[in-house]
Amino acid sequence: MNILITTLWYPSKQNHISGIFVKEYAKAIKLYNEVKVVPPPAEIHNLNKLIEIKESTEDGIDVIRIYYKKFNFRIINSFLTYFSVLKLIRLLIKKKWKPDIIHGNVFLSCLAFIPIKFLYKIPLIVSEHWSYIITRKLTFKNIILMKLIYSIADMVLPVSEELCRNINTYINVEKKCRVVYNTVNTNFFYLPKKKVEKKRKEVIAIGGLVEIKGFNRLIEAIALIVKTRTDLHLTIVGDGPLLKHLENRIKDLNVSKFVTLAGSKTKDEINKLFDKSDFLVLSSFAETFGVVVIEAMAKGLPVIVTKCGGPENFVKSFCGIVIKNNSPEKLADSICYMLDNYNKYDSVKISDYVKNNFSYETIGYKFNYIYDNIIGKNKE
């Protein structure tokens, strides 16, 4: 089948991290189907043409980027968004590549494709990732659009059970809602043959340096721990608006020897950091899933996660610890326990669990099964 993936975020030269989970989805889906990805159309002031469509192969995935000339009138820009998508579909059909399914990622990415669904009778499904649904930060306009798009969509596929429950508080889509987790490349993140030897116990945390990730509290937890023991070091991977604040917090709490802000890292660099780490901590207030958790677990690492909407659905007792909140005291207690017990967790069992439940093969097969069912229903 031909699957056209639309998305609100996707990696680019300017930002190699944005929407990387959609790229992972695309790779999983490509195992069973033909795939093209369409990031959101971009406005450009000095574009020579009214609309420009560029197709390229990025890391093995066909990516179609749409650009349109930006005007000072919002209504014109909105029209060009819809028109450019229509032009794209006509171009694909002319090339004998009519989509069998439009697979949106985040409901807003589907808005411009609603006319396409009806004009060309192409089923539309939505994979939902947006944490704003869990944190209740959607604007009134977004709530209206969400209800519209979900009511039109053939299926809604949130990435966690908690996200599914939250969606159903806005609009009842229970009959066409099915949870499909995020995926991980288990041929890239896999159990190392030999752990790197080190003098101290290495803890890793990964995420954007924003309030919702709870890094303030994680650093405070480290400050509590080092009052009684100093056999650990925390590496926080990520960048964001709280960088200076967290740097100052580390100095104020006098934990510079125990906490490193490593900045943004590539997947290759993160993979190497996992090899040096003993366990991962996710201290978030809210997550729709938590891809870094399954990446760490694929490497055989045990994890500590907060009950924040996503990871508590898939972190089993043999994988690590789920704590009810991210208070510094709770985090400190859990980290101290893990410092003494991380090597008692069965790393092979953890890694195999990820392979069996979150690999490209597993998630790609689930999507393919859903596609087959949708196409079958539309033929009836």
C-alpha positions in Angstrom: 0.0 0.0 0.0 1.0 3.6 -0.5 1.0 5.5 2.9 1.3 9.3 3.0 2.4 10.4 6.4 1.6 13.9 7.4 3.2 15.5 10.5 3.3 18.6 12.6 7.0 18.1 13.3 9.9 16.3 11.4 13.7 16.4 11.6 15.4 18.9 9.4 18.9 20.4 8.9 18.0 23.1 11.3 16.6 20.8 14.0 17.6 17.1 13.8 15.5 16.2 16.9 12.1 17.7 16.1 9.5 15.0 15.4 12.2 12.2 15.3 9.6 9.8 16.6 7.6 10.3 13.4 10.7 9.4 11.4 10.9 6.2 13.5 7.3 5.5 12.7 8.0 6.0 9.0 10.8 3.5 9.1 8.7 0.9 10.8 5.8 1.4 8.3 8.2 1.2 5.4 9.0 -2.4 6.3 5.5 -3.4 5.0 4.4 -0.5 2.7 5.5 2.3 0.4 5.9 5.5 2.4 6.2 9.2 1.7 6.4 11.8 4.5 5.0 15.4 4.2 6.2 17.8 6.9 4.0 20.9 7.4 4.1 23.4 4.4 6.6 26.2 5.1 6.0 29.9 4.4 8.9 31.7 2.6 8.8 35.5 1.9 11.3 35.6 -0.9 10.2 32.5 -2.8 10.3 33.0 -6.5 7.4 30.7 -7.2 4.0 30.7 -5.6 4.4 27.1 -4.6 7.4 24.8 -4.7 7.4 21.1 -4.0 10.7 19.3 -3.4 11.1 15.6 -3.0 14.2 14.0 -1.5 15.4 10.8 0.3 16.3 11.5 3.9 17.8 8.5 5.8 16.1 6.1 3.5 12.7 7.8 3.7 11.0 9.7 0.8 10.3 13.2 2.2 8.2 15.8 0.3 8.7 19.4 1.5 6.2 22.0 0.4 7.1 25.7 0.3 4.8 28.6 -0.6 5.3 32.3 -0.9 4.3 34.1 2.3 1.9 37.1 2.0 0.9 39.7 4.6 -2.7 38.4 4.7 -3.3 35.3 6.7 -6.3 34.2 4.6 -4.1 34.1 1.5 -1.5 32.0 3.4 -4.2 29.6 4.6 -5.5 29.2 1.1 -2.0 28.5 -0.2 -1.6 25.8 2.5 -4.7 23.9 1.2 -3.9 24.6 -2.4 -0.3 23.3 -2.1 -1.5 20.1 -0.5 -4.1 19.6 -3.3 -1.3 20.3 -5.9 0.9 17.7 -4.2 -1.8 15.0 -4.3 -2.5 15.7 -8.0 1.3 15.5 -8.7 1.5 12.1 -6.9 -1.5 10.7 -8.8 0.1 11.9 -12.0 3.2 9.9 -11.1 0.9 6.9 -10.4 1.4 7.1 -6.6 -2.1 7.7 -5.2 -2.1 7.3 -1.4 -4.1 4.4 -0.1 -4.0 5.9 3.4 -3.3 9.4 4.8 -1.6 8.8 8.2 -1.5 12.0 10.2 0.7 12.6 13.2 -0.8 15.1 15.6 -4.3 16.1 14.6 -3.4 19.6 13.4 -1.2 18.0 10.7 -4.4 16.6 9.1 -6.3 19.8 8.7 -5.2 20.6 5.2 -5.8 17.0 4.1 -9.5 16.8 5.1 -10.6 18.0 1.6 -8.3 15.4 0.1 -10.0 12.6 2.1 -13.4 13.5 0.6 -12.3 14.6 -2.9 -10.2 11.4 -3.5 -12.0 9.0 -1.1 -8.7 8.3 0.8 -9.1 7.0 4.4 -7.5 9.3 7.1 -6.1 8.1 10.4 -4.4 10.1 13.2 -1.6 9.0 15.4 -1.7 11.3 18.4 1.5 12.4 20.3 0.7 15.9 21.7 1.3 16.3 25.4 -0.9 19.4 25.4 -3.9 17.0 25.4 -2.7 15.5 28.7 -1.6 18.8 30.3 -4.9 20.5 29.2 -3.1 23.3 27.4 -5.1 23.2 24.2 -6.6 26.5 23.2 -10.4 26.7 22.5 -9.6 26.8 18.8 -7.5 23.7 19.0 -10.2 21.8 20.9 -12.7 22.7 18.1 -10.3 21.5 15.4 -9.4 18.3 17.4 -13.1 17.4 17.6 -13.6 18.1 13.9 -10.6 16.1 12.8 -11.3 13.1 15.1 -14.9 13.0 14.1 -13.8 12.8 10.4 -10.9 10.4 10.9 -11.3 6.7 10.2 -9.2 5.8 13.2 -7.5 7.6 16.1 -4.2 6.0 17.3 -2.9 7.6 20.5 0.6 6.5 21.7 -0.5 5.6 25.3 -3.6 4.5 27.2 -3.5 7.7 29.3 -3.6 9.8 26.1 -6.5 7.7 24.8 -8.4 8.4 28.1 -7.7 12.1 27.8 -8.8 12.3 24.2 -12.1 10.7 25.1 -12.8 13.4 27.7 -12.9 15.8 24.8 -14.7 13.7 22.2 -15.9 10.1 22.4 -13.8 8.2 19.9 -13.7 5.0 21.9 -15.1 2.8 19.1 -12.3 3.9 16.6 -9.5 4.5 19.1 -6.6 2.0 19.4 -3.3 2.5 21.2 -0.2 2.0 19.1 3.0 2.7 21.0 6.1 4.5 19.7 8.9 2.5 18.2 12.6 2.1 18.5 15.3 0.8 16.2 16.4 -2.3 18.0 19.2 -2.9 15.4 20.7 0.4 16.6 19.8 0.5 20.3 20.8 -3.0 21.4 22.4 -4.8 24.4 26.2 -4.1 24.3 28.5 -7.1 24.5 30.5 -5.5 27.3 29.7 -2.6 29.6 32.2 0.2 29.9 34.1 0.0 33.1 34.0 3.1 35.4 34.8 4.2 38.9 31.4 5.7 39.7 27.8 4.9 38.9 26.5 6.8 35.9 22.9 8.0 35.7 21.5 9.5 32.5 18.4 11.7 31.8 17.4 12.9 28.3 15.0 15.6 27.2 14.4 19.2 26.3 15.4 21.6 29.0 11.9 22.8 29.7 9.8 22.9 32.8 7.6 19.8 31.9 10.7 17.5 32.0 11.2 18.1 35.8 15.0 18.5 35.6 14.9 21.1 38.4 13.6 18.5 40.8 16.0 15.9 39.5 18.9 18.2 40.3 17.5 18.8 43.7 17.2 15.1 44.2 20.9 14.7 43.4 21.7 17.4 46.0 19.8 15.4 48.6 21.6 12.2 47.7 25.2 13.6 47.9 24.7 14.6 51.5 25.1 10.9 52.4 26.8 9.3 49.4 29.0 10.5 46.5 29.3 7.4 44.3 27.2 8.7 41.4 27.2 11.1 38.5 24.2 12.4 36.5 24.4 13.4 32.8 21.5 15.4 31.5 21.3 15.4 27.7 19.3 18.1 25.9 19.0 21.8 25.2 16.4 24.4 25.8 15.3 27.7 27.4 16.1 26.5 30.9 19.8 25.9 30.3 21.0 29.0 32.2 18.6 28.4 35.0 19.7 24.8 35.4 23.3 25.8 35.3 22.7 28.3 38.1 20.7 25.7 40.0 23.6 23.3 39.8 26.0 25.9 41.2 23.6 27.1 43.9 23.2 23.5 45.2 26.9 22.8 44.9 26.5 19.7 42.8 28.8 20.7 39.9 30.9 17.6 40.5 27.9 15.3 40.3 25.7 16.8 37.5 26.7 17.5 33.9 24.6 19.3 31.3 25.8 17.7 28.2 23.8 19.7 25.6 22.0 18.3 22.6 23.4 15.0 21.2 22.9 12.9 18.1 21.4 9.4 18.3 25.0 8.0 17.8 26.2 10.1 20.7 23.3 9.1 22.9 23.9 5.4 22.1 27.5 5.7 23.3 26.3 7.5 26.5 23.9 4.6 27.2 26.9 2.2 27.0 28.5 4.2 29.8 25.3 4.5 31.9 23.9 2.2 34.6 20.3 3.4 34.5 18.0 6.1 33.1 15.8 8.5 35.0 12.7 10.2 33.5 11.5 12.9 35.9 8.7 14.5 33.7 5.5 16.0 34.9 3.8 14.8 31.7 4.7 12.5 28.8 2.4 11.0 26.1 4.9 8.1 25.8 8.7 8.6 26.5 10.7 7.3 23.6 14.0 7.7 25.5 12.8 5.1 28.0 12.4 2.4 25.4 15.8 3.4 23.9 17.5 2.9 27.2 15.6 -0.3 27.9 16.6 -1.6 24.4 20.2 -1.2 25.7 19.3 -3.3 28.7 19.2 -0.4 31.2 16.8 -0.4 34.0 14.8 2.8 34.4 13.1 5.1 36.9 10.1 6.9 35.6 7.4 9.1 37.0 3.7 8.3 36.6 3.2 11.1 34.0 0.9 9.7 31.4 3.1 7.5 29.2 5.8 5.3 30.6 3.8 3.8 33.5 1.8 1.9 30.8 4.8 -0.1 29.6 7.5 -0.1 32.3 7.1 -3.4 34.0 8.5 -4.3 37.4 11.4 -6.2 35.8 12.3 -3.0 33.9 12.6 -0.6 36.8 10.6 1.6 39.1 7.5 3.8 38.5 7.1 6.5 41.1 3.8 8.4 41.7 5.3 11.9 41.5 8.6 13.6 40.8 9.2 15.2 44.2 12.9 15.5 44.9 12.5 13.2 47.9 10.8 10.5 45.9 13.3 10.8 43.1 16.2 10.7 45.6 14.8 7.5 47.3 14.4 5.7 44.0 17.8 6.7 42.7 19.5 5.5 45.9 17.7 2.2 45.6 18.7 1.8 42.0 22.3 2.8 42.7 22.5 -0.3 45.0 20.3 -2.6 42.9 20.6 -1.7 39.2 22.9 -4.7 38.5 20.2 -7.1 39.9 17.9 -6.3 36.9 18.1 -8.8 34.0 19.4 -6.7 31.1 18.7 -9.4 28.6 15.1 -9.7 29.7 14.6 -5.9 29.5 16.2 -5.7 26.0 14.2 -8.7 24.7 10.9 -7.1 26.1 11.6 -4.0 24.0 12.4 -6.1 20.8 9.2 -8.0 21.2 6.9 -5.0 21.8 8.5 -1.8 20.3 10.7 -2.8 17.4 10.1 -1.6 13.8 8.9 -5.1 13.0 6.3 -5.1 15.8 4.9 -1.6 15.4 5.1 -1.7 11.6 3.1 -4.9 11.6 0.4 -3.3 13.9 0.0 -0.4 11.5 -0.2 -2.7 8.5 -2.9 -4.7 10.2 -4.9 -1.4 10.9 -4.4 -0.3 7.3 -5.7 -3.6 5.9 -8.8 -3.4 8.2 -9.5 0.2 7.1 -9.1 -0.6 3.4 -11.3 -3.6 3.8 -14.1 -1.6 5.5 -14.0 1.1 2.8 -14.4 -1.6 0.1 -17.5 -3.0 1.8 
